[in-house]
Every structure is written in C-alpha cells, then in structure tokens.
Amino acid sequence: MNFFETIVIGAGLTGLTIGSLLTEKNREFVILESDNKIGGRVKTEKFNDEFLDVGFHVLFENYPNFKNFHGIKKIQKQYFKSGFKIKVQDKFYKVLNPLRHPFGFLINNHFPGFSNKDRLLLLKLLLDKKILTCKNIEIINFLQNYGFSSEFIEYFFRNFFGGVFLNYNLSVPMEYFLFIFKMFAFEKVCIPKEGIQTVAQTLSKGITKNSILLNSKVKKILNNQLETDSGQKYSFKRLVCTDPSIELCMDSSINSNVFRDITYSSTHCYYYECNVENVDEYLIYLLPDTEEIVNLYFRKANSGKYIISISSMGACTDQSEKKISCEIQKIFPTITNLRLIKKFFIRKALPSNSKYFDYKDKSFLKYSKNIYFAGDFLSYPSSNGAIESGMRVVKELIKLER
Ligand SMILES: Cc1cc2nc3c(=O)[nH]c(=O)nc-3n(C[C@H](O)[C@H](O)[C@H](O)COP(=O)(O)OP(=O)(O)OC[C@H]3O[C@@H](n4cnc5c(N)ncnc54)[C@H](O)[C@@H]3O)c2cc1C
C-alpha cells in the first residue's frame, strides 16, 4: 500500500490550488482524480481550431485570489465589452458601463424601463458600503426596497445575474451578490483565448506529473486509508476531499452526512456557427422575451464565420434545441447558414445551497481528526471561490504542523 502525507481527492481548481501550494512548500502529496483529465468543472473542447468551453464561463481579470498565482495573470485573454445588449419590445438597446466605457455610455445608456432614478441608484449601490451588514435579506426584495423600478429589476438584475448565478431568483448571499456586482462594474471581464481549461493547466504547472493520478476514482474511505475503483489502496496522514459527493465513500463509522442536502443548478450550453452582420462581438446579449435562451455572445471564428455561444437553463430536449434555433432566427433575421456544432449539458454546474457558502467563515470543513473538505461549495460558486477554499485549507494544514 502506498503512503502519502496528504492525499487530495479531485483535480479541479480547488485540488490543483492545494497541489500547487503544497508543491511550493515541499510537502509530499498525491492528487487522485476520477476523470481522465484535470480541471473538474473547468473543461474546454476543441472543434475545428476553436476552443469551446463546457458551459459559459467568464473570469474577472482581477479576481482577488488570482494575484497569488502569477501564471494566471499571464494567460492570454479575450476581453468582453463591459455592458450588455438587451432586446426589449422588439428593439435592441446597448448599455455600456460608464466606469469602463465613459464615451460609449454617453450614446449607449438606455432602454425602456431604465429610468434616471435607476441610473442614480446603480451608482449609489456601487459606492454604498453600509449594505454589507444586512446579510440575510433576499436580493430581489433588497433591490425593490432600495428603490429600483420593477422593470429594471426584471430586465437587468434578474436576467443578467440570473445567468451568472444560474438562478433567476438570485438566491445567493447578499455579500456574494455585491461582490460579483462590483466585480462586473469595476473589473475587466474576460475568457482565456484557449479556453477556460487554461486556468487549470496553469495551476497544475508547478505540480510534478506523477503527483496527479488520473482515472483514479476513490470508492471507499476509512480513517487512514482509501481504495480506488481499480482496487488500488493508499494510506494517508491527512485527506482533503474536494467534492461533496465523496462523503458517500466514507465508511459508516466516519460518515456524518454533512452534505446530504447539497444541491446544484444545471445548465446547457449550445454552440452554433453562422453568417451574420452587424452584431457586437464579445458583448453579452440579454433576451428576456425568449423562453430558452438565458444569454448569448458572438465571436468570430478562424473560418470567418461567427460562433454563437448560448446558455440555457431549461430542460435539454430535442424540442428545446429546435426552439433555440427558431428563437435565434427570429431575433437575428439576417443570420444565414445557422448550424449547431456542439451542445453540452452540465448537470452539476454551480452549488446552489447557500447554507454551505463561506462555511463558518472558513471556506473549508474539518470533517474528522484528519479529513477535510474544501471546494467552491464551501466557499462561493466561482473560480475565485474554489481557489480561496484551496488556499485556506492549505494554510490550516501547514499551521497544524507547527
Ligand atoms: C457551466 C459553468 C459555468 C461557470 N461559470 C463560471 C464563471 O463564469 N465564473 C467563475 O468564476 N466560475 C464559474 N463556474 C464555477 C467554477 O467553474 C467552479 O466554481 C470551480 O471550477 C469549482 O472547482 P472545484 O475544484 O471546487 O470543483 P470541481 O471542479 O467540481 O472539482 C472536483 C473534482 O473532484 C473529482 N472527483 C469527485 N469525486 C471523486 C472521486 N470519488 N474520486 C476521485 N475524484 C473525484 C471530480 O472529477 C472533479 O474533477 C462555472 C461552473 C460551471 C460548471
């Protein structure tokens, strides 16, 4: 049986953060990953020279935890325009963020339902520091009480942030909502040119190849040892699990069912290829009057055609696929040669049970004497949250050595 000081289960962003920091600190460890590649929920597939992310992902260039990993800063990125385009009453309106596109904002800053009062309140909300104290209020109620018009709440907040949180009720903690709201206002929004998986590859760079064992699904965990589905046995001094479902592998003597009611939101992502004129590249389109489409964006492919990336939260059926094609043709009548090139269904996309978020202000859980859980589900559902959790659990492990 192989022995390791620390075993990490999962080579997603949390597991890779842990591996990267333990490598930096010269600690002995191994990461066991059930998949045949690293990245977990950050995955990219290649289609005819195009990098297609498995689910629509964006990053903020200055996510606070990226500053600890210089490689991430150096990733080649494609920037989004800060703002959105919305179709209301059969007309498109472009709204640009005044903080990032002051001139564009002078021309592009209106749509029916976006009143002057809403504009002022947006500014006030951005600068308001006091609201951080009211944690347990529902976001939609809060926005209503703050004075935003119901049209603006529906068209902007529900549509834009519903797509970000994969949840139209915006049922996330106030602190997290404000964090993301301010990141969109003040920071550059981007995606890596070679796909979101570049973030995982970058985090893994410092980790030696033989410290990550792929195709190693853990199926049984005891106090100091575990077994994979191929029958490999490992013993450990400390174990970090980065997915709540791993709790199901715990022997009944240690399983305390902490994560029994964890929930995830799901999403679909469709990639189409087409010819089209007069569309904005790398700008988020909001389409509140469609049934299936949450948001979409256009980008030009190497072939000269456009790729449309579409997010949806409805059921993923043949019917919904047909509906999406019809909706696109209806919204953009100048589109020709529309062709679905790839679709993904992500059943477990974002953890949605906020009772586990920022778990006890620590972002990780000490499960037993020597077993820990870490991951976005214990922090916040984002790349930044996953890295945060990984960093904080490593800090704890190192502290305990002293
Ligand atoms: C569609 C989608 C869109 C998103 N959009 C954004 C966005 O725009 N911006 C943003 O910041 N974040 C976004 N996120 C969130 C971000 O991707 C996640 O928060 C982050 O990737 C979570 O990383 P993790 O390591 O905590 O979890 P995971 O990536 O889930 O990693 C857990 C790993 O554990 C492995 N594993 C599980 N069980 C076992 C076992 N028994 N044995 C061995 N291995 C096991 C899994 O295979 C997996 O690799 C999005 C996520 C999705 C899915």
PDBQT file of the ligand as one rigid body, heavy atoms in Angstrom, charges set to zero:
ROOT
HETATM    1  C1  LIG A 501     -21.173  25.802 -16.566  1.00  0.00    +0.000 C 
HETATM    2  C2  LIG A 501     -20.376  26.510 -15.530  1.00  0.00    +0.000 A 
HETATM    3  C3  LIG A 501     -20.203  27.862 -15.612  1.00  0.00    +0.000 A 
HETATM    4  C4  LIG A 501     -19.426  28.523 -14.670  1.00  0.00    +0.000 A 
HETATM    5  N1  LIG A 501     -19.194  29.848 -14.812  1.00  0.00    +0.000 NA
HETATM    6  C5  LIG A 501     -18.310  30.457 -14.010  1.00  0.00    +0.000 A 
HETATM    7  C6  LIG A 501     -17.930  31.795 -14.265  1.00  0.00    +0.000 A 
HETATM    8  O1  LIG A 501     -18.400  32.408 -15.221  1.00  0.00    +0.000 OA
HETATM    9  N2  LIG A 501     -17.013  32.369 -13.428  1.00  0.00    +0.000 N 
HETATM   10  C7  LIG A 501     -16.475  31.688 -12.377  1.00  0.00    +0.000 A 
HETATM   11  O2  LIG A 501     -15.626  32.245 -11.673  1.00  0.00    +0.000 OA
HETATM   12  N3  LIG A 501     -16.824  30.416 -12.096  1.00  0.00    +0.000 NA
HETATM   13  C8  LIG A 501     -17.729  29.797 -12.900  1.00  0.00    +0.000 A 
HETATM   14  N4  LIG A 501     -18.064  28.489 -12.661  1.00  0.00    +0.000 N 
HETATM   15  C9  LIG A 501     -17.661  27.877 -11.386  1.00  0.00    +0.000 C 
HETATM   16  C10 LIG A 501     -16.270  27.253 -11.384  1.00  0.00    +0.000 C 
HETATM   17  O3  LIG A 501     -16.018  26.587 -12.579  1.00  0.00    +0.000 OA
HETATM   18  C11 LIG A 501     -16.225  26.290 -10.189  1.00  0.00    +0.000 C 
HETATM   19  O4  LIG A 501     -16.535  27.012  -9.026  1.00  0.00    +0.000 OA
HETATM   20  C12 LIG A 501     -14.868  25.617 -10.000  1.00  0.00    +0.000 C 
HETATM   21  O5  LIG A 501     -14.401  25.086 -11.197  1.00  0.00    +0.000 OA
HETATM   22  C13 LIG A 501     -15.029  24.530  -8.933  1.00  0.00    +0.000 C 
HETATM   23  O6  LIG A 501     -13.796  23.870  -8.742  1.00  0.00    +0.000 OA
HETATM   24  P1  LIG A 501     -13.659  22.732  -7.628  1.00  0.00    +0.000 P 
HETATM   25  O7  LIG A 501     -12.304  22.195  -7.726  1.00  0.00    +0.000 OA
HETATM   26  O8  LIG A 501     -14.115  23.267  -6.320  1.00  0.00    +0.000 OA
HETATM   27  O9  LIG A 501     -14.745  21.627  -8.021  1.00  0.00    +0.000 OA
HETATM   28  P2  LIG A 501     -14.723  20.617  -9.267  1.00  0.00    +0.000 P 
HETATM   29  O10 LIG A 501     -14.266  21.324 -10.480  1.00  0.00    +0.000 OA
HETATM   30  O11 LIG A 501     -16.084  20.018  -9.307  1.00  0.00    +0.000 OA
HETATM   31  O12 LIG A 501     -13.635  19.515  -8.889  1.00  0.00    +0.000 OA
HETATM   32  C14 LIG A 501     -13.922  18.379  -8.133  1.00  0.00    +0.000 C 
HETATM   33  C15 LIG A 501     -13.106  17.236  -8.740  1.00  0.00    +0.000 C 
HETATM   34  O13 LIG A 501     -13.250  16.082  -7.919  1.00  0.00    +0.000 OA
HETATM   35  C16 LIG A 501     -13.295  14.951  -8.761  1.00  0.00    +0.000 C 
HETATM   36  N5  LIG A 501     -13.936  13.858  -8.015  1.00  0.00    +0.000 N 
HETATM   37  C17 LIG A 501     -15.197  13.834  -7.494  1.00  0.00    +0.000 A 
HETATM   38  N6  LIG A 501     -15.416  12.656  -6.859  1.00  0.00    +0.000 NA
HETATM   39  C18 LIG A 501     -14.271  11.939  -6.957  1.00  0.00    +0.000 A 
HETATM   40  C19 LIG A 501     -13.881  10.639  -6.512  1.00  0.00    +0.000 A 
HETATM   41  N7  LIG A 501     -14.719   9.858  -5.814  1.00  0.00    +0.000 N 
HETATM   42  N8  LIG A 501     -12.630  10.212  -6.798  1.00  0.00    +0.000 NA
HETATM   43  C20 LIG A 501     -11.762  10.995  -7.488  1.00  0.00    +0.000 A 
HETATM   44  N9  LIG A 501     -12.087  12.213  -7.960  1.00  0.00    +0.000 NA
HETATM   45  C21 LIG A 501     -13.318  12.688  -7.687  1.00  0.00    +0.000 A 
HETATM   46  C22 LIG A 501     -14.148  15.434  -9.938  1.00  0.00    +0.000 C 
HETATM   47  O14 LIG A 501     -13.967  14.614 -11.081  1.00  0.00    +0.000 OA
HETATM   48  C23 LIG A 501     -13.586  16.840 -10.135  1.00  0.00    +0.000 C 
HETATM   49  O15 LIG A 501     -12.514  16.863 -11.037  1.00  0.00    +0.000 OA
HETATM   50  C24 LIG A 501     -18.844  27.804 -13.590  1.00  0.00    +0.000 A 
HETATM   51  C25 LIG A 501     -19.033  26.417 -13.496  1.00  0.00    +0.000 A 
HETATM   52  C26 LIG A 501     -19.769  25.769 -14.470  1.00  0.00    +0.000 A 
HETATM   53  C27 LIG A 501     -19.910  24.283 -14.397  1.00  0.00    +0.000 C 
ENDROOT
TORSDOF 0
